[in-house]
């Protein structure tokens, strides 16, 4: 169904020859399209490659460690960047092993207490250049401080510190950022590459849009979500618009009733309610019809 057809059908619902405002019509149409699409949502299968970098700090932990004396974490291989979270006053020293076996300070980071853990990240550089030497992070302070999620990585994603990934128990994926058409997750949203459903105990969802995957559970996944219909362009007058709506014909057939309800809402609430009730009745019929349709099965005289 096109925009022009919806406009014509809507105009026939006790309106004059033309609707007062094209802008109001388009606003109502886009609202109605989004609402009606919930009856028969379009499901998208999004391939998600969950591949956080390996942490070279083998003794690292997500749990905090409280200390007054020193804490030392070694990288098991040449590192290019580091990340950690700390709460308390003290210092973190990025150190490298010299040729004579002594540990030299390459960088110093001052830790400040704010009553909560703060994130610290940076590049591993010796004299301003990457190094192949053995490196470590040493924490020290005269007062009680806490450190957690210490990590060093051998890979870089860019030349900016903000792109050094956090080392946390779960990696967040915000689908409102990843997918412009994201509306909501499916009831069972996560599947393995082979199509096996992954139980909710293996992931978490924060708010309405963010999927959390365990840091250590790297791999290829399929994320199923409900997509928003494409918004209708407002470039043309609706009576002349030949744009096809992003919904099937049965859903589109409900739109004039819902658009009319939205348009009448401010001026005549009772009429708006009337069209809303008609829409809900038709929507319920459409949903019930979908539930009752079953595939036909024929029994042959031979028994199959």
N, C-alpha and C positions, 0 to 999 in steps of 0.2 A: 504494500500500500504506500502511496506517495503522500507527501505533506499536503498537496492540493486536495487530495481525496479526503483526508481527515478534516481539513478546513471546511470543505463543502458539507460533510456530514454533521460537523459540529454546528455550523451556521444554521442548519435545518432544525436544530433543537430549540425552538422558540426564540431564536435571535432574529434581528432584522436582516436585511439583505447582506450587510457586511458587519463584521465584528468591529468594535470600536477601536481596538489597538492591536496592531500586528505584534508589537513587543509583548503585550500580555498573552496573546495567543501562543507565541513561541515559548514563553516562560512556562505556561500551563502544559504545553505539549511535551516539553522536555521532562517536566515533573511527572507527567502521566506515563511517559515512556519508561522512565526508571521504575515507577511503582508497578506498572503492569508486567514488566519483565521479570519481577520476582515470582510470578506464577509459573513461568517456564524459563528459568535462568539458563544462560549460555555458559557451559562449563569449559574452562580452559585448562589444559595440562601444560604446566610450566616446567621445563627441565632446569633443575638447580644443581650446579656443581659445587658441592660443599668441600672445599679443599683448603682449610686453614694451614698456615706454614708450620713446619715441625719446630717444636721448642727444643733448643739445644741445651737447655738447663735441665739435666735429668732429675735433679732432686727438687725441682720446683713443685709447688702445691698451690691449689686454689684457696686453701684455708690460710688464714693469717697466722703469722709467727710473731710473738711479742718478745722483745729483747731490750736490754740495756747495753750489753756488750756487743761484739761484732757479729755480723752475719755475712757469710761469703757464699756466692753462687758462681760456679764455673761453667763456661760454655764447652761442650764436648767437641766442637769443630769451629773453624773460623766463622765469626759472626759479623753481620753487617748492621744490625740494629738491636735495640733493647727496649723492653717495656716492663714496668712494674707499678704496683699501687702501694702507697704508704700513708700512714697516719701517725703523726708525731714529729718532733723536732730532732734533726740530726743531719747526717750527710750520706750520700751515696757516691762511691768512687768507682769509675770505670777504669780498670787497670789492665795492663798487658805485661806479659812475661818477657823480660829482656834476655839478651844472649847469655848473660852470666847467671840466669835463673832467678833474678830479683824481679819483684813486681813493682812496676812504675805506674804513676797516675797519668792517665790520658785525659780524663775529664772529671769534674767535681759537680755534683748536683746537691743543692741545699734543700732539705726537707722541711716543710713548715706544717704545723698542726692547725687543722681547721675543725676538729671534732668529727671528721669523716675521712674516709680514704680518698686520696687524690691520685690521678693517673700521671705517670711520668714516662716519657718516651724520647728516644734520640738515636742518632747514628753512632756506630762504633768507628771512630776515627783516631788515628795516631799521627800526630803532627799534621792534622788536617786531611789525611788520606786514609782510605780503607787499608786494613792490615790482614795478613794471614797468620799473625801471631796469636798465641793462646791468650784469651781474655777472661776477665771475671768481673762481677759486681760485688763490691764490699760495702756493707752498711755499718755505720758507726754513729754513736751519739752518747751524750752524758745523761740523757733522760730516757724514759720508757718510750719506745716507738714500736709500731707494728708494720710488717711488710707482708704482702701476698702477691700472687700471680706474677712472679718474676719470670721473664722470658727473654731469650736472645734468639734471633732468627738469622738464617744464612741468605735469605732472599729479601729483595726490596720491591715495593709496588710503585714507587715513584721517588722523586728527590725531595719530597716534602714530609716533615715529621708527622703531620696529621694522618698520613696514610699508613703509618706503622700500626699493624693491627693489635688490638687489645688481646690479652691472654686471659680469658674468662671461661667459666665452666660451660657457658652456652654462647653461641655466635648468633646475633640477631640478623634477621632478614626482613626488612620492612617492605611489604609488597605494595603499599601505597606509593612507594618510591620506585620499586622495580618495574611495576606494571601500571601504566596509566589507566587501564580499564578495570583495575581491581575493584571489586565490590565487597566480597566476603569470602572466607574460606569455606570449602565444602565441609560437611559433617566429618568425613574421614579424609583429610586433605593430603596426607603424606604416603607415598608409595616408593618402594625400591625401584631401581632401574629395571628389574625383571617383572614389575607389576604387582609385587606383594605388598599388601597393606601393612603399614608400620603402626604399631600400637601407640596410644597416647602417652604411655609411660616413657617412650623414647624421645619425646620432644615436648615443647610447651608453646603456648600462644599467649602473647601479652597484648592487652587491649583488643582491638578488632583487626589489626593489620600486620602484626609482627610475629613471625615464626622463629622460635629458638631451637637450634640444633646443638647437640653436645659437641664441644670442640674436637674431641677425639674420634667422633663418628664420621670421618671423612668418606666421601663417595658421591655417586650420582643419584639424584632423587627426582621424583616427579611430584610436583605440588599442584593439587587441583583447587581451583577457585572459581567463584561465580563472577562473570564479567559484566560490567556496566554496558548498556547499549550506547552506541555512538550518538553523541549529542547532535541535534538537528541544526543545520546551518541557518543563520538568520539573514543571509545576504539577499535573498529574493523575497518579494511579497508572497505570503503563503498561498494565495489563490493561484499564483503562477509557478510555484515550486514543484519540480518533478523529482525531487530527491526521494529516494526509497528509504523507508524507515528500517532501522536495524532490529527487526522483530518479525516473527512469522505472521501469517495472515490472521490466524485466530486471535492472537494477542492484539494485533492492530485493530481488529473489529471492535475491541472494547474501548479503544482510546477516545472516540468522540464523547462517550458518556463521562469519562473521567475528566477530560478537558473541559467539558461543559460545567461539571461540578466545581472545578477550580475557578472558572471564569465567573460563575454566579455567586461565589462564596461571600464576597463583600457586599454586593448589592441586594441579593435576595437569598439569604441563608437557607430558607425552607426549600427553595427550588434547587439549590446546590445539594441539599441533603437528599432530595428526591433522586437526582441523577446519580449520586453516590450509592444509594441503595440499589438502583438498577445495575450499576457497575458491579457491585458486590454479588448480586444474584447471578449475573452472567459469569462472573469470575468463578463462583462456586460451581456452577454447572460445567464450566470448562475443566475445572480441576477434577470434579467427580467423573466426568466422561473419560478423562485420561486414566484414572484409577481402575475403571471397570473394563477397559479395553484389554482383551487377552488374545493371544495368538490362537488361530483356529487349528484344531488337531483332528485329522481324519483317520478313522480306523478302517483299514483295508480288510476285506474278507479273509485274507491270509493271516491276519492277526497283527499287522504293523500299522 
